[in-house]
Amino acid sequence: MSTLTARPASTSEDSDFLTVEPVTAARVLRSEWIKMRSLRSTALTLLVGVVSMVALGWIFGWANNANWSELSPHEQASFSPIDATLAGYHLAQLAIGVLGVLLVTGEYATGMVRATFGAVPRRSPVLWAKAALYTGVTFTLMLGAAFAAFFGGQQLLSTHGTTLSADGAVRAIVGVAAYLALIGVFSVALGFIIRSTAGSVATLFGLLLVLPTLGLLLPSSWQDKLLPYLPSNAGATMFSARTAADALSGTTSLLVLLGWIVPALAGAALVLTKRDA
Amino acid sequence: MIEAKNLTKQYGDKTAVDDLTFTVRPGTITGFLGPNGAGKSTTMRMILGLDAPTRGTVTVGGKPYRRHARPLQVVGALLEARAVHTSRSAYNHLLALAATHGIAKSRVAEVIEMVGLQDVARKRAGGFSLGMGQRLGIASALLADPETLILDEPVNGLDPEGVRWIRDLLKGLAADGHTVFVSSHLMSEMALTAEHVIVVGRGRLMADMPMSELIAQASSNAVVVRSPQAAALADAFVGADISVSRLEHDTLEVTGLTSAQIGDQARDLNISLHGLAAKKASLEEAFMDMTRDEVEYHAHTPTGHQIRSAS
């Protein structure tokens, strides 16, 4: 590089005005925002999440309306136009979970984490900034996506659809966005605890997809005691418009979900400061 | 100013850094030397708080690194392993680091230009060559104009012009009152750059002294003597610390005596000298001398005898 010149004196000779401020939570948040938006994988993965949410909601609306006459009377009676148009969350949660993990494990895999902790050697502000930022970003995007899925889906359901004023509709839309944001934070915490991308993603998918299915092989008395407390099931009852009689209440479900997330965050904060980076 | 006191790091029952106590002072370049696996990188990571010491303490500017409100202004570091997300551009990497300390965008542009990366600053750092990666690491280290610089193998992968640039940069920073702590396995480069050296072997401190002193005490400092009566002269040099080897029929290499002592002795014995030259050890020889028994990973060159006995 021919433009290279040696600077014999201070490296800031051109900038007598170089100001260096103390590290604060707000500055770490700003730094994490720059990091998040400067990776192409962020936009791509979030786009997958939004598209899953919206497109599946519309597809379920359209498909159920088009085939309404083929549904059994029982299926027709138990059909929830709210739940059907928000069902895209099943796929969206995977995209959000993977990105949440990658925001952390991507730094460990590339060595970026050494630069991050070099600038913020107390480390825990990095965890809180990533968690807060990702919660905000996913909640905002998923709230928009859930509304789009709902309105479009109801249009496509035509006479079988419902409106925003229906009982539980707003709670379901806000609830599904909150659930997805909480899965996002949970995956950030998992990333800090496990540090490897493969391990974190496998753990997350195991918890969200495999355990609920495996649990169905348990005797039904056990199922009732255990399954509602899995994060995906607690999430579903938290926002579902149509709740089974024996299910947990909405508030209890939220508390159960927080019962997974708060210890995960606390564990992440603990190992983050204890372990060598 | 970096102060390490009884700094120790153990991984299981393996001791990577063993009771290191040293001070790196401002205004001079301190070289950090040691064979592979001697604990140099671990020591540097402990200075930055990336690894926690098993025992002992290390402070920068009087406090542990993590206690500083503006860490990047205290230490700028280039570690041996890359510390950049491969999918992010150099510009955004520096911008994110700058944001933690409220450093202006104009300074980011300035350090990019300073290291000569302006043409590739918007490209993915993952596509950078080794030398470009080093330049980006140096740009990160200089971002907040830190009081102390810690550089692990900074000239790795740089072209000769880059090596010279680093040397001039470090000398300028030291002359300006900065603390510069730099490791390198390139002894010739270290000899040109560092004024003070800290040598470690298997995690232990082996030397902490001015460069000139380290070289002066090397056993490979020798005097080459040419004389028609070489054999007679060789017989005259006896003593515990003196060794004589015969290079040619009229040439001796003597260690443990100065040129002056040899010249005087030859005159006393009435032996004529045709040549008398001091052979100064290089830093490499001084270093090899000191760390011969402390090398973690020996490469054995099989000799004919060994090959025969193995079969």
Interface residues (C-beta under 8 A of the other chain):
Chain A: M1 T3 L4 T5 A6 R7 P8 A9 S10 T11 S12 D14 S15 L18 T19 V20 E21 P22 V23 R27 V28 R30 S31 E32 I34 K35 S38 L39 R40 S41 G106 E107 T110 G111 M112 V113 R114 A115 F117 G118 A119 V120 P121 R122 K274 D276 A277
Chain B: R45 L48 G49 L50 D51 A52 Y65 R66 H68 A69 R70 P71 L72 Q73 V75 A77 L79 A81 R82 A83 V84 H85 T86 S87 R88 S89 N92 H93 L95 A96 L97 A99 T100 H101 G102 I103 A104 S106 R107 E110 V111 E113 M114 V115 G116 L117 Q118 D119 G126 S140 L142 A144 D145 E161 G162 R164 W165 D168 L169 K171 G172 L173 A175 D176
